[in-house]
C-alpha cells in the first residue's frame, strides 16, 4: 500500500514514507444442513504488514506526523450462517473475532501493543425473520458489539490517553406489507428499539431510538 498524497504532503505529511508491504492468508469451509435447511461458513484470516503507516504524536516536539511503524499482525475468525426453523421462519447469525498488535522499537527494544482502535474483538449479529404471509414480512435484529479501545487527546496536557468504549446491544425491528402482488409495499423500520446509549468514537454520541416508514413501488 503506497502512502496517500495527504500522508506525504499535508501539514502532517512525511515525504520519507515508504509503502507498506503485506502478506495475507485466508481459508475457510462451508457446511450445508440436510433438506436445504441452512448452512454455516467459517473463515480464518491472518495478515502481516511491515512498515505500517500510522499517525504519530511526538510529545517532545508537540508535533504530529505520519510515520512508518515496524510491523502489524492481525488475525481473526468469522462465522456466518442461516437456518430455516420452519417454512416461514428463518434465523441468520454472524460472529467475528479479531485481534491485532503492532510491534515497534522503542529505546532499542521491541514493544508490542493492541492496535485495533475502535474495532471490537467480538461482534455478534442475529436476525430472526418471519414471512407471516406472502404479503407480510417482519424481522427482529440484534447487534452486539464488544468493548473497543480508543484514544482521547487531552487539549490541556497535549497527551493522548487510552480509553475503553463500553459494549452495547442494538435491537432493530422491521416490517412490510405488500399490495398489488407485492408491487406496492408499505414498510416501517424501527432502529435502536431499547434506546441504548452508546458511542463508536469517544466523546461523540450516536442516534437513539428512531422510527421511519414509507412506501415502495416496483414497476
Secondary structure, 3 states (H helix, E strand, C coil): CCCCHHHHHCCCCCCCCCCCEEEEEEEEEEEECHHHCEEEEEEEEEEEEECCEEEEEECCCCEEEEEECCEEEEEEEEEEEEEECCCCEEEEEEEEEEEEEEEEEECCEEEEEECCECCCCEEEEEEEEEECCCCEEEEEEEEEECCEEEEEEECCCCEEEEEEECCEEEEEEEEEEEECCCCEEEEEEEECCCCCCCCCECCECCCCCEEEEEEEECC
